[in-house]
Amino acid sequence: MAWGLYNGVVIALADLLAPAFRRANEALHVDTDGRAHRAFCVARTFVVVNVGWYFDRIYDFGDSLLCLRNTFTNFDASAFLVTLHEDGLTTLDLQFLAFAALACIIVFVVSLAQERGVDVSERILGWNCVARAALYFLVLGLIVITSFLTQNVAGGFMYANF
């Protein structure tokens, strides 16, 4: 409920404050088509989405607020992996995280290329058959490996009980 409320408030505030943001950008002579503004918008969205996940992934509202506060006031990056290991993170979990990170990097690179006007699909279709087949097998391999790494994940489908 808190996650849905958070998202509703964020969307409502964005719509209600859009004229004020537009006037502020004009008054401050912000180039809204520039790279700096785009990077700011991406970073802002990243922060808003990640803050929202505190309310999605932590079931108790008080614990969500406590974890959010501790992220900003009590975060110790050097103890992060130690804490994950103490909480039961296995080598298999680390492998899964590595594959997830690789997938995120691939999506990010493709997205950047598309933003710069590169038709990624057309480029790949222009490769010779061997290179395309190698790419397809690589992607298929990543999917298969990821499915094996996640087959014992407990909990099932997140919204199954709703």
SVG drawing of the C-alpha trace seen along z (x, -y; Angstrom):
<svg xmlns="http://www.w3.org/2000/svg" viewBox="-5 -34 40 59">
<polyline fill="none" stroke="black" stroke-width="0.4" points="0.0,0.0 2.8,-2.4 4.5,-1.7 1.3,-2.5 0.7,-5.6 4.3,-6.7 4.0,-6.3 0.7,-8.0 2.0,-11.0 5.2,-11.2 3.1,-11.2 0.6,-13.7 3.3,-16.0 5.1,-15.8 2.0,-16.7 1.0,-19.5 4.5,-21.0 5.3,-20.7 4.3,-24.3 6.5,-25.5 9.4,-23.4 9.0,-24.8 9.0,-28.4 12.1,-27.7 13.9,-26.2 13.1,-29.3 14.0,-31.7 17.4,-29.9 18.0,-29.6 18.3,-25.8 18.9,-24.1 16.3,-21.3 17.7,-19.6 21.3,-19.5 23.2,-16.5 23.5,-17.9 19.8,-18.3 19.2,-14.8 21.7,-13.4 20.0,-15.2 16.6,-13.8 18.0,-10.3 19.6,-10.6 16.5,-12.2 14.3,-9.3 16.8,-6.8 16.7,-8.2 12.9,-8.5 12.4,-4.9 15.0,-3.5 13.4,-5.3 10.1,-3.8 11.6,-0.3 12.0,-0.7 8.3,-0.6 7.9,2.2 10.5,4.7 10.2,4.1 6.9,5.2 6.7,3.2 6.3,-0.6 8.3,-1.5 11.2,0.8 11.0,-0.9 11.5,-4.3 14.3,-3.0 16.2,-1.4 15.7,-4.6 17.1,-6.7 20.0,-4.4 20.9,-4.5 21.6,-8.2 22.8,-8.4 24.4,-5.1 25.6,-3.5 29.0,-1.7 30.0,-0.7 33.0,1.3 30.7,3.6 28.2,4.1 29.6,7.4 30.3,8.7 26.7,8.0 25.4,9.8 27.6,12.8 26.5,12.9 22.9,12.8 23.5,15.9 24.6,14.6 26.1,17.6 28.6,17.8 25.6,18.7 23.9,15.5 27.0,13.5 27.1,15.2 23.5,14.2 24.3,10.6 27.1,10.6 24.9,11.8 22.2,9.3 24.9,6.5 26.0,7.7 22.4,7.6 22.0,4.1 25.1,2.9 24.0,4.4 20.6,2.7 22.3,-0.6 24.7,-0.5 21.8,0.3 19.7,-2.5 22.5,-5.0 23.1,-3.9 19.4,-4.3 19.3,-7.7 22.1,-8.8 20.1,-7.7 21.7,-4.3 19.2,-1.7 20.7,1.3 18.4,3.9 19.4,2.7 23.1,2.8 22.8,6.4 20.8,7.5 23.7,6.1 26.2,8.5 27.2,11.7 25.3,14.9 28.1,16.2 28.4,13.0 24.6,12.8 24.4,16.5 27.2,15.9 25.2,13.0 22.0,15.0 23.7,17.9 25.4,15.6 22.0,14.0 20.3,17.4 23.2,18.7 22.8,15.8 19.1,16.5 19.6,20.2 22.4,19.6 20.2,17.0 17.3,19.4 19.5,22.1 20.8,19.6 17.3,18.5 15.5,21.8 15.7,22.2 14.7,18.7 12.1,18.9 8.9,16.8 7.5,17.4 5.7,14.8 5.7,11.6 2.0,10.7 0.6,14.3 -1.1,13.7 -2.9,10.5"/>
</svg>
